[in-house]
Amino acid sequence: MKIIPVAVALASALTWTSAVAADLHPVKPLAGYQCMVVDTPESMDMDFDHPVSLHQEPSSNSPTFAPVAEIIAVAEPPETQNGFVKTMNFAFRPGWIETKWLKPYTAIHPGKTCTPSVMNDGKLGFDFRRR
């Protein structure tokens, strides 16, 4: 039977994927930035056709280029314009998100800290620690 070799190959692939993800770690804090949480209603969380996305400009009519993650990096103090706050995606490309969706990280995750960081792969990431 060919089921066992396929199962072994799948298990090996999953183990390798986990090992690669486990090696990702912050190398330096992103100075001047804070963590914010994108807090949307549950109905929006499940709407995969209309995710909260980054806009190219601070306007709801501006084109979008990437869905946002649950946690984003925002400058401290935040740069705001027209009800939007400037942020960035994981490749450090700047974008804008409506301020109405944002809450401070500690308001959603009390007792924990979050520091926007440059990861060892050169992308934006986050360092989470308990107080």
FIDOLO-354715 format. One record per residue (C-alpha): residue number from 1; residue in three letters; chain; y negated, x, z negated. Coordinates in Angstrom, 1 decimal. Layout:
REM FIDOLO-354715
pos; code; unit; Y; X; Z
NUM; ALA; A; Y; X; Z
...
//
This chain:
REM FIDOLO-354715
pos; code; unit; Y; X; Z
1; MET; A; 0.0; 0.0; 0.0
2; LYS; A; -3.6; 1.1; 0.7
3; ILE; A; -5.1; -0.7; -2.3
4; ILE; A; -4.8; 2.2; -4.7
5; PRO; A; -6.5; 4.8; -2.5
6; VAL; A; -9.4; 2.3; -1.9
7; ALA; A; -9.7; 1.6; -5.6
8; VAL; A; -9.7; 5.3; -6.4
9; ALA; A; -12.4; 5.9; -3.8
10; LEU; A; -14.5; 3.0; -5.1
11; ALA; A; -14.2; 4.3; -8.7
12; SER; A; -15.2; 7.8; -7.6
13; ALA; A; -18.2; 6.5; -5.8
14; LEU; A; -19.3; 4.4; -8.8
15; THR; A; -18.9; 7.4; -11.1
16; TRP; A; -20.9; 9.6; -8.8
17; THR; A; -23.7; 7.0; -8.6
18; SER; A; -23.8; 6.7; -12.4
19; ALA; A; -23.9; 10.5; -12.7
20; VAL; A; -26.9; 10.8; -10.3
21; ALA; A; -28.8; 8.1; -12.1
22; ALA; A; -28.1; 9.8; -15.5
23; ASP; A; -29.8; 13.0; -14.3
24; LEU; A; -33.1; 11.2; -13.7
25; HIS; A; -35.6; 12.1; -16.5
26; PRO; A; -39.3; 12.4; -17.1
27; VAL; A; -40.8; 15.9; -16.7
28; LYS; A; -44.4; 15.2; -17.6
29; PRO; A; -46.6; 12.3; -18.7
30; LEU; A; -49.0; 10.8; -16.2
31; ALA; A; -52.3; 11.5; -18.0
32; GLY; A; -54.8; 8.6; -18.0
33; TYR; A; -52.3; 5.8; -17.4
34; GLN; A; -50.7; 3.2; -19.6
35; CYS; A; -47.7; 0.9; -19.1
36; MET; A; -48.2; -2.8; -18.4
37; VAL; A; -45.6; -5.5; -18.0
38; VAL; A; -45.6; -8.0; -15.2
39; ASP; A; -44.9; -11.3; -17.0
40; THR; A; -44.4; -14.2; -14.6
41; PRO; A; -43.0; -17.6; -15.2
42; GLU; A; -39.2; -17.9; -14.9
43; SER; A; -39.6; -20.0; -11.7
44; MET; A; -41.3; -17.1; -10.0
45; ASP; A; -38.7; -14.6; -11.3
46; MET; A; -36.1; -16.3; -9.3
47; ASP; A; -38.1; -16.8; -6.2
48; PHE; A; -36.9; -13.9; -4.1
49; ASP; A; -38.8; -15.2; -1.0
50; HIS; A; -42.2; -14.8; -2.7
51; PRO; A; -42.1; -11.9; -5.2
52; VAL; A; -45.2; -10.7; -6.9
53; SER; A; -46.3; -7.8; -4.6
54; LEU; A; -48.8; -5.0; -4.4
55; HIS; A; -51.7; -5.8; -2.2
56; GLN; A; -53.5; -3.2; -0.1
57; GLU; A; -56.9; -4.4; -1.3
58; PRO; A; -58.0; -6.4; -4.4
59; SER; A; -57.7; -9.8; -2.6
60; SER; A; -55.0; -12.4; -2.4
61; ASN; A; -55.6; -12.4; 1.4
62; SER; A; -54.9; -8.7; 1.6
63; PRO; A; -51.6; -7.6; 3.1
64; THR; A; -48.8; -6.8; 0.7
65; PHE; A; -46.6; -3.7; 1.0
66; ALA; A; -44.1; -3.7; -1.9
67; PRO; A; -42.8; -6.0; -4.6
68; VAL; A; -43.8; -4.9; -8.1
69; ALA; A; -41.4; -3.8; -10.8
70; GLU; A; -41.4; -5.4; -14.2
71; ILE; A; -43.2; -2.4; -15.6
72; ILE; A; -46.2; -0.8; -13.9
73; ALA; A; -48.6; 2.1; -14.5
74; VAL; A; -52.3; 1.1; -14.8
75; ALA; A; -55.2; 3.5; -15.4
76; GLU; A; -56.7; 3.6; -18.9
77; PRO; A; -59.3; 2.1; -18.7
78; PRO; A; -58.1; -0.2; -16.0
79; GLU; A; -59.8; -0.3; -12.6
80; THR; A; -60.4; -4.0; -12.0
81; GLN; A; -62.0; -5.9; -9.1
82; ASN; A; -61.9; -9.6; -8.1
83; GLY; A; -59.3; -10.5; -10.6
84; PHE; A; -57.0; -7.6; -9.6
85; VAL; A; -56.1; -4.4; -11.3
86; LYS; A; -55.3; -1.1; -9.4
87; THR; A; -51.8; 0.3; -9.9
88; MET; A; -49.3; 2.2; -7.8
89; ASN; A; -45.7; 2.0; -6.6
90; PHE; A; -43.0; 4.5; -7.4
91; ALA; A; -44.1; 6.8; -4.6
92; PHE; A; -47.7; 6.9; -6.1
93; ARG; A; -49.1; 4.7; -3.3
94; PRO; A; -52.0; 2.8; -4.8
95; GLY; A; -52.1; -1.0; -4.7
96; TRP; A; -53.5; -4.0; -6.4
97; ILE; A; -51.9; -6.7; -8.5
98; GLU; A; -53.5; -9.9; -9.9
99; THR; A; -54.5; -9.4; -13.6
100; LYS; A; -53.1; -12.8; -14.5
101; TRP; A; -49.6; -11.5; -14.4
102; LEU; A; -50.1; -8.5; -16.7
103; LYS; A; -49.6; -8.1; -20.4
104; PRO; A; -49.7; -4.9; -22.6
105; TYR; A; -46.2; -3.3; -22.9
106; THR; A; -46.3; -3.6; -26.7
107; ALA; A; -46.9; -7.3; -26.5
108; ILE; A; -43.6; -7.8; -24.7
109; HIS; A; -41.6; -4.9; -26.3
110; PRO; A; -42.9; -4.6; -29.9
111; GLY; A; -41.8; -1.4; -31.7
112; LYS; A; -41.2; 0.5; -28.5
113; THR; A; -43.5; 2.8; -26.5
114; CYS; A; -43.8; 3.5; -22.8
115; THR; A; -45.4; 6.4; -21.1
116; PRO; A; -45.9; 6.5; -17.3
117; SER; A; -44.4; 9.8; -16.2
118; VAL; A; -43.6; 12.0; -13.3
119; MET; A; -39.8; 12.1; -13.0
120; ASN; A; -37.7; 15.1; -12.0
121; ASP; A; -37.4; 13.6; -8.5
122; GLY; A; -41.2; 13.6; -8.1
123; LYS; A; -41.6; 9.9; -8.3
124; LEU; A; -43.3; 7.6; -10.8
125; GLY; A; -41.1; 6.6; -13.7
126; PHE; A; -41.4; 5.7; -17.4
127; ASP; A; -40.5; 7.4; -20.7
128; PHE; A; -39.4; 4.9; -23.3
129; ARG; A; -39.3; 5.8; -27.0
130; ARG; A; -39.1; 3.9; -30.3
131; ARG; A; -42.0; 4.3; -32.7
//
